Amino acid sequence: MKLTIIKSNVDKILSSIENKEEVINITAIKCNLDNIPNVLDFPNLKVLDLSYNNISSLENLPNSIEYLNLQHNQIEYFEDLEFPPSLVYLNFNGNKASNKIQYRSKLIKQIKKTCREFKYLDNVPIKLRYAEMPININKFDKIMDFTYEMFGEDF
């Protein structure tokens, strides 16, 4: 089952759901959320879309999430964020952190440490390119970002 909540009280709606194990997709757009609602009691939740809110941290994020849309929130830093190991897709565009230099490659590198199946960032497929090289390439960070490259879907 898919729940779509727009400009409404998310906590009230989620707490009223009786068959929580049937919910696999929750979308809560423009609901003025300051944090991630407690969706941990939805055991089969795979898709969580919390775009266009005021979220600034990832507390309460369930480990079962494969698709996470956090675009246009208020997340300033991603360096200390923890993502669920099941994560395959993340839309992070429009957050304050997405304006940082080399945001894409740094975020991908961080996520790939714990999310082995991670494949998409901001609607663009990723492919690991040089990140696992045994040499230190940090000195090149200011010159060019070649940690990851975007490719087609066949990887």
C-alpha positions in Angstrom: 0.0 0.0 0.0 1.1 3.6 -0.8 0.3 6.5 1.5 0.5 10.0 0.1 0.2 12.9 2.5 0.4 16.5 1.3 0.3 19.6 3.6 -1.2 17.6 6.4 -0.5 16.3 9.9 1.8 13.3 9.2 2.0 11.9 12.7 -1.8 11.9 13.1 -2.3 10.1 9.8 0.5 7.6 10.3 -0.7 6.7 13.8 -4.2 6.0 12.5 -3.0 3.3 10.1 -4.1 -0.2 11.3 -2.4 -2.5 8.7 1.1 -1.1 9.1 2.8 -4.2 7.6 1.0 -3.5 4.3 2.5 -0.1 3.8 5.6 -0.1 1.6 5.6 3.5 0.4 5.1 6.7 2.3 5.1 10.1 0.7 4.8 13.2 2.9 5.4 16.4 0.8 5.2 20.0 2.1 4.0 18.9 5.6 6.3 21.3 7.5 8.2 18.4 9.0 11.3 19.4 11.0 12.4 15.8 11.4 11.7 12.4 10.1 8.4 11.1 11.5 8.4 7.9 13.4 7.9 5.4 10.7 9.8 2.6 12.4 6.7 0.6 13.1 6.1 0.1 9.3 8.1 -3.1 9.0 7.9 -3.4 5.2 8.5 0.2 4.3 10.8 0.5 1.3 10.0 4.0 -0.2 10.1 7.2 1.9 9.6 10.5 0.2 9.9 13.5 2.5 10.7 16.1 -0.1 9.9 19.8 0.4 9.9 19.9 4.2 12.2 21.4 6.8 14.1 18.3 7.9 17.7 18.8 9.1 18.7 15.4 10.4 18.1 11.7 9.6 17.0 10.5 13.1 14.3 7.8 13.0 15.3 6.6 9.5 14.3 2.9 9.3 16.9 0.3 8.1 14.5 -1.1 5.5 14.5 2.0 3.3 15.7 1.4 -0.3 14.4 4.7 -1.9 14.8 7.9 0.0 13.7 11.3 -1.3 14.9 14.2 0.8 15.1 16.9 -1.8 14.5 20.5 -0.8 14.9 20.1 2.9 17.3 21.9 5.3 20.1 19.4 5.7 23.4 21.4 5.9 25.9 18.6 6.5 26.0 15.0 5.3 29.4 14.1 6.7 28.0 12.6 9.9 24.7 11.3 8.5 24.0 7.6 8.8 22.1 6.0 5.9 20.4 2.6 6.1 22.5 -0.3 4.6 19.6 -1.2 2.3 19.7 2.2 0.5 19.7 2.1 -3.3 18.4 5.5 -4.3 18.8 8.9 -2.7 17.5 12.3 -3.9 19.4 14.9 -1.8 19.2 17.8 -4.3 18.1 21.2 -3.0 19.5 20.8 0.5 22.1 23.3 1.7 24.7 20.5 1.7 24.2 19.9 -2.0 25.8 23.3 -2.8 29.1 22.2 -1.4 32.2 21.7 -3.6 32.4 18.1 -4.8 29.1 17.3 -2.9 28.2 14.5 -5.3 31.4 12.5 -5.1 31.9 13.0 -1.3 28.4 11.9 -0.5 28.6 8.9 -2.8 31.8 7.8 -1.2 30.3 8.1 2.3 27.2 6.2 1.4 29.0 3.4 -0.4 30.9 2.6 2.9 27.7 1.1 4.4 25.3 0.8 1.5 26.8 -1.7 -0.9 23.8 -1.6 -3.3 23.6 2.2 -3.6 23.2 3.1 -7.3 21.4 6.4 -7.7 22.0 9.9 -6.4 19.7 12.8 -7.4 18.2 10.8 -10.3 21.6 10.0 -11.8 23.1 6.5 -11.9 26.5 6.2 -10.3 29.5 4.0 -11.1 32.5 3.6 -8.8 35.5 4.6 -10.8 38.6 5.5 -8.8 37.5 5.5 -5.1 39.0 2.1 -4.4 42.4 2.8 -5.9 45.2 2.0 -3.4 46.9 5.4 -4.0 46.1 8.7 -2.2 44.3 11.0 -4.6 43.2 13.6 -2.0 45.8 16.1 -3.2 43.8 16.3 -6.5 40.5 17.2 -4.8 40.9 20.9 -5.6 41.9 20.3 -9.2 39.3 17.9 -10.4 36.7 15.6 -9.0 37.2 12.2 -10.6 36.3 9.9 -7.7 33.0 9.0 -9.5 31.7 9.3 -12.9 28.2 9.2 -14.2 27.4 6.4 -16.7 24.4 4.8 -18.2 22.4 2.1 -16.4 24.5 -0.9 -17.4 26.9 -1.3 -14.6 
